[in-house]
Amino acid sequence: MCFDYSNKGETMKFLCRKHREQILSLPSVATRHWDHWMGQGIASFEGEQWSKACQLLGCSYEAAEWLLQQPEEISPEGELTYIDRYMVAGHHLAESYGRQGFYDRELYYLVAVHRRLLRLSESGNYQHWPLKQNLSISLLMLARYCQLHGRFSGYECFVRQAEQHIQMLDRSLH
């Protein structure tokens, strides 16, 4: 097992109970809110309003976590899958924390996204090609973190695991 980077079993929550019940009830509602929060979160990110960006991107991340537990709806060509939404929200959230100097939270979300992608590739329940791309992007984000802040315990293990999963996904495509 690779480095166990966790927040002592706790997951940060960004939505209050009331909004969680209202928004995380139907995939179409969660997706619509994800789009809205991501748009506002990215605008806040670009405006260097890091705290506001974290709040909005965190809501998107929480919605995407919930979407991963739902059956994937058939989306129009070019629309993001639930996996894409999860990865994009998680990576933007991590970056926002990093820009504030919260490198532990940045690493937490990069590792959480990467681990989830590895588990999904093991499950075989998702399309192979997009997941391969997601794993490659996740590895790039972890490598970028290491360039900026130094290597963390378990990094090499994540690289090996991801490379193995990417090879497995390559074989299943052929």
C-alpha positions as CSV (number, residue, x, y, z in Angstrom):
1,M,0.0,0.0,0.0
2,C,1.2,3.5,-0.8
3,F,1.6,6.3,1.6
4,D,-1.6,6.8,3.6
5,Y,-2.2,10.5,3.4
6,S,-5.5,11.2,5.1
7,N,-7.2,13.7,7.3
8,K,-7.6,11.2,10.1
9,G,-10.6,9.7,8.3
10,E,-12.4,13.0,8.1
11,T,-13.5,14.4,4.8
12,M,-14.0,18.2,4.6
13,K,-17.6,19.1,3.9
14,F,-18.4,22.3,1.9
15,L,-22.1,22.0,1.7
16,C,-24.4,22.4,4.7
17,R,-26.8,19.6,5.4
18,K,-29.8,21.3,3.9
19,H,-28.0,22.0,0.6
20,R,-26.5,18.6,0.5
21,E,-30.0,17.1,0.8
22,Q,-31.5,19.4,-1.9
23,I,-28.6,19.3,-4.4
24,L,-27.3,15.8,-4.0
25,S,-30.6,14.2,-4.8
26,L,-30.6,13.9,-8.6
27,P,-27.6,13.8,-10.9
28,S,-29.1,16.4,-13.2
29,V,-29.4,18.9,-10.2
30,A,-25.9,18.1,-8.9
31,T,-24.5,18.5,-12.4
32,R,-26.2,21.8,-12.9
33,H,-24.9,23.1,-9.6
34,W,-21.4,21.7,-10.3
35,D,-21.3,23.7,-13.5
36,H,-22.4,26.9,-11.7
37,W,-19.9,26.5,-8.8
38,M,-17.0,25.6,-11.1
39,G,-17.7,28.7,-13.2
40,Q,-17.7,31.0,-10.2
41,G,-14.9,29.1,-8.5
42,I,-12.6,29.5,-11.6
43,A,-13.5,33.2,-11.8
44,S,-12.6,33.6,-8.2
45,F,-9.4,31.6,-8.8
46,E,-8.4,33.8,-11.7
47,G,-9.2,36.9,-9.6
48,E,-6.9,35.4,-6.9
49,Q,-9.7,35.3,-4.4
50,W,-8.4,32.0,-3.0
51,S,-10.7,31.6,0.0
52,K,-13.8,32.2,-2.1
53,A,-12.4,29.9,-4.8
54,C,-11.9,27.1,-2.2
55,Q,-15.5,27.4,-1.0
56,L,-17.0,27.2,-4.5
57,L,-14.6,24.6,-5.8
58,G,-15.1,22.5,-2.6
59,C,-18.9,22.5,-3.3
60,S,-18.1,21.3,-6.8
61,Y,-15.8,18.6,-5.5
62,E,-18.4,17.4,-3.0
63,A,-21.0,17.2,-5.7
64,A,-18.6,15.3,-8.0
65,E,-17.9,12.8,-5.2
66,W,-21.6,12.2,-4.9
67,L,-22.0,11.9,-8.7
68,L,-19.3,9.1,-8.8
69,Q,-21.6,7.0,-6.7
70,Q,-24.5,7.4,-9.2
71,P,-24.9,5.5,-12.5
72,E,-23.3,7.6,-15.2
73,E,-25.9,9.2,-17.4
74,I,-25.3,9.2,-21.2
75,S,-24.0,12.6,-21.9
76,P,-23.7,14.5,-25.2
77,E,-20.4,14.2,-27.0
78,G,-17.8,16.6,-25.5
79,E,-19.6,16.9,-22.1
80,L,-17.6,16.0,-19.0
81,T,-18.0,12.6,-17.4
82,Y,-18.5,12.3,-13.7
83,I,-14.9,11.2,-13.4
84,D,-13.8,14.3,-15.3
85,R,-15.9,16.5,-13.1
86,Y,-14.4,14.9,-10.0
87,M,-10.8,15.3,-11.2
88,V,-11.2,18.8,-12.5
89,A,-12.8,20.0,-9.2
90,G,-10.3,18.2,-7.0
91,H,-7.3,19.6,-8.9
92,H,-8.6,23.1,-8.9
93,L,-9.4,22.9,-5.2
94,A,-5.9,21.6,-4.5
95,E,-4.4,24.4,-6.5
96,S,-6.4,27.0,-4.7
97,Y,-5.3,25.7,-1.3
98,G,-1.7,25.6,-2.6
99,R,-1.9,29.3,-3.7
100,Q,-2.9,30.1,-0.1
101,G,0.1,28.3,1.3
102,F,-2.0,25.3,2.6
103,Y,0.3,22.7,1.0
104,D,-1.0,19.9,3.3
105,R,-4.5,20.4,1.9
106,E,-3.2,20.8,-1.6
107,L,-1.5,17.4,-1.3
108,Y,-4.5,15.9,0.4
109,Y,-6.8,16.6,-2.5
110,L,-4.2,15.6,-5.1
111,V,-3.7,12.3,-3.4
112,A,-7.5,11.8,-2.8
113,V,-8.2,12.3,-6.5
114,H,-5.4,10.0,-7.6
115,R,-6.4,7.3,-5.2
116,R,-10.0,7.4,-6.4
117,L,-8.9,7.2,-10.0
118,L,-6.8,4.1,-9.2
119,R,-9.8,2.5,-7.4
120,L,-12.0,3.3,-10.4
121,S,-9.6,1.7,-12.8
122,E,-9.5,-1.4,-10.6
123,S,-13.3,-1.6,-10.6
124,G,-13.6,-1.8,-14.4
125,N,-16.9,0.0,-14.3
126,Y,-15.8,3.0,-16.4
127,Q,-14.8,3.6,-19.9
128,H,-11.1,2.8,-20.3
129,W,-9.8,5.6,-22.5
130,P,-11.0,8.6,-20.5
131,L,-9.8,7.0,-17.2
132,K,-6.3,6.4,-18.8
133,Q,-6.2,10.1,-19.6
134,N,-7.4,11.0,-16.1
135,L,-4.6,8.9,-14.5
136,S,-2.0,10.5,-16.7
137,I,-3.2,14.0,-15.8
138,S,-3.3,13.1,-12.1
139,L,0.3,11.9,-12.3
140,L,1.3,15.2,-13.9
141,M,-0.3,17.1,-11.1
142,L,1.5,15.0,-8.5
143,A,4.8,15.5,-10.3
144,R,4.1,19.3,-10.4
145,Y,3.5,19.3,-6.7
146,C,6.8,17.5,-6.1
147,Q,8.6,20.1,-8.3
148,L,7.2,22.9,-6.3
149,H,7.3,21.5,-2.8
150,G,9.6,18.4,-2.9
151,R,8.7,14.8,-3.0
152,F,6.3,13.3,-0.5
153,S,6.4,9.9,1.1
154,G,4.8,7.4,-1.2
155,Y,5.2,9.4,-4.5
156,E,7.2,6.6,-6.2
157,C,4.6,4.1,-5.2
158,F,1.8,6.2,-6.8
159,V,3.9,6.5,-10.0
160,R,4.4,2.7,-10.2
161,Q,0.7,2.0,-9.5
162,A,-0.5,4.5,-12.0
163,E,1.9,3.2,-14.7
164,Q,0.6,-0.3,-14.1
165,H,-3.0,0.8,-14.3
166,I,-2.3,2.7,-17.5
167,Q,-0.7,-0.4,-19.1
168,M,-3.7,-2.5,-17.9
169,L,-6.1,0.0,-19.5
170,D,-4.0,0.1,-22.7
171,R,-4.3,-3.7,-22.9
172,S,-8.0,-3.7,-22.4
173,L,-8.4,-1.1,-25.3
174,H,-6.8,-3.5,-27.7
